[in-house]
Amino acid sequence: MGDKVVVLKNTEFPMVIRETEDKQYHTIVGYAIVRGFKYEEFEKLGRFQKPLRQAFYFR
């Protein structure tokens, strides 16, 4: 609970990330399998069709 599924640039699969206890960083938990997700189709979406970009800091 509280993990996020994100699409990181230049990755083939969505990733599950988790906020660290200090709330300043995230760690990568692993790959997420999302039925029907195709990175190529995601990249073809227009600027306003994609979710807003967000910066994550990893440790």
Secondary structure, 3 states (H helix, E strand, C coil): CCCEEECCCCCCCCEEEEECCCCCCEEEEEECCCCCCCHHHHHHCCCCCCCCCCCCCEC
